[in-house]
Amino acid sequence: MNGFSTTRLTAERLNESHLDDLVALHLDPEVSRYLGGVREAEATKQYLAVNMAHWDQHGFGLWVLRTKDGTFAGRAGIRHIVVDDIDEIEIAYTFKREFWGQGLASEIATALTEIGLSQLELSSLIGLVFLANGASRRVLEKANYVLEKSTIHRGEDVVIYRIRR
Ligand SMILES: CC(C)(COP(=O)(O)OP(=O)(O)OC[C@H]1O[C@@H](n2cnc3c(N)ncnc32)[C@H](O)[C@@H]1OP(=O)(O)O)[C@@H](O)C(=O)NCCC(=O)NCCS
């Protein structure tokens, strides 16, 4: 599970060498608009530590995504998240701006869903999206997630989509 490939992307388990690419990604205000806002380098350093610890604890987590020529394209993964006091498992995906609009998020969402439901044998997966994040909502709908509810998460209006095994 440390790595996998899709048609256009390769995924490698998050590690310390990814810090600079993640810092640059999180400093882009357009990318971070629906991720809780721009994160300074120190916050991304903590983010990396938390998400590497997630791997150690659960055996799955975030991967860094590269195009087949090795260029950093973004990050995606499967991870625990507490929503309305319930421990859920979500899929997550974020790409550098120049990679938007090519179907890459849909490609990775399908792959993550397959890994989560078939390989990890999870009973369901969720997608948690800011209400106004139309592109990400569309990605989940195309991957056959069903809108379940609206709620407030960390002070933001979000919607929860779910897919079951
Ligand atoms: C959201 C994000 C991952 C989408 O990535 P992407 O590779 O462009 O997504 P895809 O091309 O696979 O699919 C996007 C779909 O949304 C549609 N779309 C784009 N902007 C939209 C909008 N404002 N409202 C509704 N739909 C929109 C596209 O037309 C496409 O649907 P289609 O295939 O039916 O035409 C990307 O914009 C991103 O990284 N954003 C910043 C981080 C983020 O918000 N991550 C998700 C957190 S939940």
The ligand as a MOL file (V3000), in Angstrom:
LIG
                    3D

  0  0  0     0  0            999 V3000
M  V30 BEGIN CTAB
M  V30 COUNTS 48 50 0 0 0
M  V30 BEGIN ATOM
M  V30 1 C -11.4480 20.1640 -6.2340 0
M  V30 2 C -10.3110 19.6380 -7.1000 0
M  V30 3 C -9.6230 18.4970 -6.3800 0
M  V30 4 C -10.8970 19.1600 -8.4310 0
M  V30 5 O -9.8550 18.5970 -9.1860 0
M  V30 6 P -9.9870 18.3500 -10.7760 0
M  V30 7 O -8.9050 17.4210 -11.1620 0
M  V30 8 O -10.0830 19.6550 -11.4680 0
M  V30 9 O -11.4070 17.5990 -10.8390 0
M  V30 10 P -12.0100 16.8010 -12.0790 0
M  V30 11 O -11.4910 17.4120 -13.3450 0
M  V30 12 O -11.7840 15.3420 -11.8750 0
M  V30 13 O -13.5730 17.0380 -11.9240 0
M  V30 14 C -14.0730 18.3010 -11.6060 0
M  V30 15 C -15.5410 18.3450 -12.0100 0
M  V30 16 O -16.1300 19.4800 -11.3790 0
M  V30 17 C -16.6500 20.3600 -12.3770 0
M  V30 18 N -16.4810 21.7060 -11.8590 0
M  V30 19 C -15.3960 22.4880 -11.8860 0
M  V30 20 N -15.6220 23.6410 -11.2420 0
M  V30 21 C -16.8930 23.5590 -10.7610 0
M  V30 22 C -17.7180 24.4420 -10.0010 0
M  V30 23 N -17.2780 25.6300 -9.5960 0
M  V30 24 N -18.9570 24.0180 -9.6930 0
M  V30 25 C -19.4380 22.8270 -10.1000 0
M  V30 26 N -18.6860 21.9490 -10.8280 0
M  V30 27 C -17.4440 22.3320 -11.1500 0
M  V30 28 C -15.8670 20.0490 -13.6190 0
M  V30 29 O -16.5530 20.4490 -14.7870 0
M  V30 30 C -15.7470 18.5240 -13.4940 0
M  V30 31 O -16.9570 17.8790 -13.8040 0
M  V30 32 P -17.2150 17.1950 -15.2400 0
M  V30 33 O -16.1570 16.1440 -15.4050 0
M  V30 34 O -18.5870 16.6330 -15.1390 0
M  V30 35 O -17.0610 18.2890 -16.2590 0
M  V30 36 C -9.2700 20.7540 -7.4010 0
M  V30 37 O -9.9390 21.8750 -7.8930 0
M  V30 38 C -8.4540 21.1390 -6.1890 0
M  V30 39 O -7.3940 20.5760 -5.9180 0
M  V30 40 N -8.9660 22.1560 -5.4310 0
M  V30 41 C -8.2880 22.6600 -4.2510 0
M  V30 42 C -8.3280 21.6790 -3.0780 0
M  V30 43 C -9.7180 21.1650 -2.7640 0
M  V30 44 O -10.6950 21.8950 -2.7420 0
M  V30 45 N -9.7670 19.8510 -2.5180 0
M  V30 46 C -11.0060 19.1700 -2.1820 0
M  V30 47 C -11.2970 19.3340 -0.7320 0
M  V30 48 S -12.8310 18.5120 -0.2980 0
M  V30 END ATOM
M  V30 BEGIN BOND
M  V30 1 1 1 2
M  V30 2 1 2 3
M  V30 3 1 2 4
M  V30 4 1 2 36
M  V30 5 1 4 5
M  V30 6 1 5 6
M  V30 7 2 6 7
M  V30 8 1 6 8
M  V30 9 1 6 9
M  V30 10 1 9 10
M  V30 11 2 10 11
M  V30 12 1 10 12
M  V30 13 1 10 13
M  V30 14 1 13 14
M  V30 15 1 14 15
M  V30 16 1 15 16
M  V30 17 1 15 30
M  V30 18 1 16 17
M  V30 19 1 17 18
M  V30 20 1 17 28
M  V30 21 1 18 19
M  V30 22 1 18 27
M  V30 23 2 19 20
M  V30 24 1 20 21
M  V30 25 1 21 22
M  V30 26 2 21 27
M  V30 27 1 22 23
M  V30 28 2 22 24
M  V30 29 1 24 25
M  V30 30 2 25 26
M  V30 31 1 26 27
M  V30 32 1 28 29
M  V30 33 1 28 30
M  V30 34 1 30 31
M  V30 35 1 31 32
M  V30 36 2 32 33
M  V30 37 1 32 34
M  V30 38 1 32 35
M  V30 39 1 36 37
M  V30 40 1 36 38
M  V30 41 2 38 39
M  V30 42 1 38 40
M  V30 43 1 40 41
M  V30 44 1 41 42
M  V30 45 1 42 43
M  V30 46 2 43 44
M  V30 47 1 43 45
M  V30 48 1 45 46
M  V30 49 1 46 47
M  V30 50 1 47 48
M  V30 END BOND
M  V30 END CTAB
M  END
